[in-house]
């Protein structure tokens, strides 16, 4: 056993584990990460990102490397029993609230490769590929992982904390006795990724489509460049394994394409589940990503949820390990993320049940109801409206916008524009509205020193926003000041100095 003690050991080097390693390493912590696979999986699994995830990639200085593999997500049009448009999901209008296109599609293999390359470049992060964890033990000082490499040699690694990012069948989860709760969704679907040629592209819709057809509900997602994905429900009596072969898949795609139009990239039969860990922590071990939750793919939120887990936990571990925050801050990770995942999964289930209605009479009633609700004219609804806020944890519930993402404006920096976080960084910040009482800054002098707080007043040379996103946000929320956490979620908002002062005292529950 090595005597070296890492701050954090991460099991699993997929997107969630790589983001966690990058964020923790970027905060100066000594990190170890392993995966049994030597290479990035060469086929796409996740296909959708959103602006919150791009903001995390921005913190990792990866946006320029990742953007070539992304494109804006098209609208998603829902068609009912008789082929009529019954619903449409879209994106919000510019100026975009986080300075990125709010919904994106992407190609996972090159994006994941860029993530891994970034983590490998960090001198304080050790990457051990080709290693499988065979045991996890812990005591009051730390945790010990027992490993086996591809040649069967055993070794051990010690760390103050462990994050299990090792997927839906997580070994870490089982080792520490954490269990999943079933949120009540279990359906067989076939996922097909196709690279379409020019001839084939002319045959396909120009938007993503949800075919809400009782005989076989299915989804078409327009991916980057010539990548198209179908998610096709499997009917009773069909063999999922056969459908995942070219002989089984092409007949299902015949409505749109022939083998002369495209090349199959990946076919996989899945049972779409809705599961969430009952507890997200056992002692010094945390779960994140698919190890902590699985949801149906109807909004493309699977990988996004894992990155949110990593972003939420990473800043809290960094604050606790540095001694700036009390260990109780770590309890808010599972509290915040479980509630968010559960609520978002409930909403995704609702969309899945809308798409997947198999009873023809009920499907026609669904169509009629949706059209009646919009007066017969379908209005696009932004996908971002489906995202819930954080409800409890390290925030002040009941204050305007608490638990939501604070915007990121474009700031004018000389002759060029830059995104706000690039200029300010991502620690604790308080934003004060233009024209607010000067007493806000005076009151913040008493904030806990451990916060290393940045105070930004709008309408000054220090906050040269270009598009009015922040000013509009303050006006919409009717507040004068906003506390923003390192993960960009709003801790609290204040109307006056007295409220701000009280909120500082709330923070002292976590920070010295």
N, C-alpha and C positions, 0 to 999 in steps of 0.2 A: 504493500500500500504506500502511495506517495504521501509525504507529510504536508504537501501543498494543500491549502484550504482556499477554495474558490468562494467568491461572494454568492454566485448563483450558478447552478448546473441546470441545463436545459436538455430535456430528452425529446428529440424530434427536431429535425432541421428542415421541415417544410416551411411554408410561408409564415405561420404563426411563430414557430421557434426561431426562424431567421430574423423576423422583425423584433422579437423580444431580445435576441442576442445583440442586434444592432443598436437598439435603444439603450439597453443596459451598458453595453460596451461604450457607446457614445457618451454616457454619463460617467465614465471613468471606472466602472466596476470591473472586477476580475471575474470573467465569465468562461464557462466551459459548456460546449454544446456537442451533442453526438447524434448520429443517425445510423441505422443499420444499412441504409442505401449509400452507395458511393457517389451516385450521380443524381441529378435532377430527373424526375420522371419526364419522359420525352413527349407525353401527350397531354392535352388540356383537360383539366378537371374543373377548376373554377373558370368562369368566363366574364364575370362582372365585378367592377369596382365602383366606388363612389368617391365624392370629393373629400370626405373625411379620411379615407384611406390614402388618397394622394397627399393630403396634408401630413400624414405620418411619413410617407416616402420623402416628402420635402425635408422633414427633420433629419432623415437619413442621407440627405444630399443625393438622392437617387432619381429625382424627377426627370432630369434630362436624359438619363439612361433608359428610363422606363417608358417615357412618352411615345417613342417610335412604335411601341407595341400596343398602343391603346388607340381607341377611336370613340367618339361620342356614341352613347347608346341611342338607337332610334326610338321613336315612340313604340309602345306595345299596344296593338289593337286587338280587342276581344270580339270574336264573332260568335253569335248564338246559333240556336238550332237550325234556323232557316237561312243562315249565312249573313244575317244583318249585324251591323256594328252595334255593340251594346255597351262598350266601355273602352276607355283609352287612358293609358298611363304615359306620362310625358316627363319633361324636366322643367325646372323653374326658369323664368326669363332672366336675361342679363340685366344688371351686373350680378354675376354669380356670387353667392354669399361667402364662399370659402376661396374664391379666386381660382377655382377649377371648374371645368364642366361637371355638373353635379352627378351625372350617371355616365359610366364608361364601360365599354367592353375591352377585353385585353387578351393577349396570348400568354398563357401561364408559363410555359417552359423558359422563354428568354427573360421574363420578369423575375422568375424565381432564381435563375442563374445570376442575374444582376444583384439580387439580394444576398445570395451566398458569397459572391465575390466581394461585396462590400464588407460583410462580416469577417471574411478571411483577411481583409486588409487592416483590421483593427489589432494593434499590438497586444492589447489586454484581453483578447478573446482567443481561446483555444478550441479548435474544431477537430473532432475525432470522428471520422466517417468509418463505416464498416464495423461499427461496434454496436452490440445489442446489450441492453440492460437486463440483467438476470435477477437482481434483488435490489430492494430499496429499504434501508433502515434509517432510523433517526433517533436522536436524543436531544437533550436540552441545549447542546452546543452546535449541532448541525446534522447533516444527513450524509449517508454513505451510499454510493451507487456501486454495485458489483457489475462488471462488464465482461463480455466475451467478444473477442475479435473474430475475423473470418477464419483464422487458423486454429481457433479453439483455445487461445490463451486467455487467461483470466486476469483482471486487474481491478483496482478500486479507485474511485474519485470521491473526494469530500467537498462539501459546500455548505454554506450557511443556510441556503434555501434551494429548493428544487422546483422547477416548473415542468409538468408533464404536458408536452405538446405532441404526444405520440399517437394521435389519431383516434378514430372511432372505437377501435378495439384496444384502447390504451392499456398497456401493461402496468404503467405507473398507477393508474386509477385503481386497478385490481389489487396491487401490492399494498396500498395504504387503506383499502377497505371503503373507498368512495363508490357510490352507486348512482345510476341514472334513473330519473323519473320519466315515465311515458306520458307525453302530452296528447296522445290520442290521434296519431296519424300513421298509417301503415299501408302503403300501396306499392304494387310492382310497376316499374316504369323502365323503358329502354332509353338510354341516352346515346345519341349518334352525332359524332362530329365529322363534318364533310368539308373537303376542299373542292370548291366548285369552279369549273372553268368558265370562260366567257360565254359560251353557248348556254350553259346552265344558269348563269346569273340572270340572263334575260328572261328566264321562265319564273323567277322567284319574286315574292312580294318585296317591296322597298322598305317596309317597316317590319319589326318583329311582330309576331302574331300569336295570340292564344286562341286556339280552335276549341271552343266550348261545346263540343259535339258529343252527345251521350254515347254514340256507338264507339268512339275512340277519342277521348280528349287528348290534345297534344299541343306542343309549343314549338314555335320556330324563333330562334334568336339569331339576329344578324351580328356576327362576330367581326373582328378586324379583317380587313382586306377581303379575301374570298372564303373565309371560314364561316360556315353556317352550322348551327346546332339544332337538332330536333330532340325534344323530350316527348316520348310517345308512350301512352299508357298501355299496359299489357292486359289483354282481356282474359277472363276466366277460361281455363283449359289450354292456354297457350304455353309453350315451353320457353321460359326466359333465356335459357342457354342457347337454344336454336335461333331465337330472334336476334341474338348478339353475334351471329355469324353473317357473312355477306349474303348467303342464301336466304337467311331469315330477314335481314334488314332491307334489302333492295325492294321487295314487294311492298313494304310499308312506306317507302319513299316514292313509290311509283306515281303517286298523286302529283309530285313536284318534279322529280328528276329520274333519269335513267342512268345506267352505268357509263354511258357515253358523255354525260354531263358533269361528272364529278368523281373524286376519289374518296373512298372511305378512310378516315383518319383514326377514329376510335369508335367502337361500339361496346357498351357495357350495360348489363341489366342490373338494376338496383331495386331495393325496397326503400322508398322514401319514408323517412322516419321524422318524428318530432320528439326529441329527447333532450333532457337537461339534467345536469348533475344535481343531486339533492343538496350536497355540500361541495364547495369548490376548493376547500382547503382541509388538510389534515396535518396539524402541527406545522412543520416547515415545508410541506409539500403542497403545491398549488396545481390546479388543472387549468388548461387554456385550449382554445380551438376545439377541434372535433372531439378531443378527449372530454370536454366539458359539455358539449351540446351538438346536436345535429338537427337540422330543419329541412323541410322540403325546399326545392330550389326555385320556387315560383317568383321570387324577387331577386335571385342571384346574390343572397346575403351570406352564404356559408363562409367563404374566406374572409369577407368583411368583418364578420363577427369575431373570428379568430384574431384579426389584427386589432380590433377594438379591445379584446381581452389583453393582448400584449401591451398596448399603449396604456391601458388603465393600470395594470399591475406594475409595469416597469418603473414609472415615476414614483410609485409608492415604495417599492423595494429600495430604490435609490435614496429616497428621503430617510427611510428607516436605517439602512445600512450605513449611511453617512452620520447618523446620530442626530440629524436635524428634526426628525419626527419620532413620535412614540410608536411602539410596535402595534398599538391598537389601530393605527391607520391601515394596516394590512387586512384587518377584518372587513373594511369597507369594500374590498375588491369583490368578493363573492356576493356581498349584499347588493352592490350596484349592478354587477354584470348578470347575475342570475335573474333579477327582476326585469332587466332590459331584454335579455334573450328570451325570457318566457313570454313577455308581452309582444315582442316582435314576431316570435314564432306563432303566437295566437293569431296575429294579423296575417301572416303568411299562410297559415292553415286556412283562414277564411278565403283568401284568394284561390288556394288550391281546391277548396270545396266548391267554389264558384265555377272554376274551370272544369272540375271533374264530376259534375253532377251527371249521374248515369240514367236517372229516371226522366223520360222524355217529357211527361206532363209537368214535372217539377222544373225541368230546364226551361220549358216555354214560359212558365210562371216567373222564373228568374229573369228571363229576357224582358218580359212585359214590365216587371217591377223596375228594373234598371232604366228602361226607356221612359217609364212614367215619372221616375224621380228626376230625370233631366229634361222633362217636357218634350221628349222625342228628339232632342238635339244633344248628342254626346259631346260633353266638354272634357278636354284632356285634364287629368289630375296628376300633379307632380308626384313622382315616386317618393320624393323626400317627405311628403306628408304622411307616409306610412311609418316613418321612424318615430319611436317613442322617446321621451326624455328619461333621464335617470330620475328615479323617484325618491330614493333614500341613500344615505351614506355620507360621504364627505361633501356636504352641501347644506344649504339652508332652505328646506322645503317651504313653499308658499311665497317666496320672493319671486318677482317676475323673471321668467326665463331660467330660473335655477334648474340645473340638470340638462340644459340644452347646449349645443355647440355655439361658442362665441364666433362671430364672423372673422374672416381674414380679408382685409382690404388691400388693394394695390396702393402703394405709397410712392410718391414722386421723389426720387433720389437723384438730384442733379438733372441730367438730360435723359435719364431712363427711369422706368417704373420697376419696383420690386415688390414682391409679396411681403406683407407685414411681418410674418414670423421670421423671415430671413434677416430683417433689420433688427427686430426686438429680441429674438430668441424665444424659448418656449417655457421659461420658468413661471413662477407665480407673478401675475400682473394685475394691477387695478387700472381700469380705464375710467376716466372722469369726463363727463360730457362737457362740451364747449359751453361756457357761460355759467357753469355750476359754481356754487359757493367755494371760495378759496379755502374754507375750513376743511375741505376733504383732504387736501394734501397735508395740512397740519395734523389732522387726526391720524393719518397713516404713519406718521413718525413713530407711533406707539405700537405698530404691528410687530408680531413676533420676529425677532432678528433672523431666526432660522429660515424664514420664508425667502430671504434674499429678494425682497419685493421690488418689482419695477412699477413705477407709477407713470401713467401716460395720460396727459390731458389733450382731448381733441381740440381742433381749431387752433393749434399752435404749430410753430415750425418743427417741433419734435414729432408731430403726428400729421404728416402731409398727405392725407388720403386723397385719392384721385376721383373716386366714383360715388362718394356719399354713402357707402354701405354701412359704416359704423354710425354715422349721424342718423340714418334712417332706422337703424336697430334701436338706438336709444329713444328715439321718438316713438317707435312702435311699442316699446316696453315701458314707457313712461317713467324711466328711472334716471338718476343722476350719476351713478357709479356702478361698476360691475367688477366683482372679483373673478378672475379667470385662472383656472388650474393649469398645471403644466401640460395636461392632455387636452386643453382648450375647452373643457366643459366649464360652464358658469357655476361657481360655488354659491354666489349670492348676488343680488342687486340691492341697491340702497336708494331711497328717495331723498335722504338727508343725512347729515353728519352723525346724528344720534344713532340711526340704524347702522351706519357703517361701523361705528364704535362698538356696538353690541355684537356685530358679526366678527370683529376681531377677537372678542372674548370666546366666541364659539370655536374659532380656529385654534385657540389655546388648548382645546381638548386633544389636539393632534400635534401641535408644534410648540416648542419651548419658547 
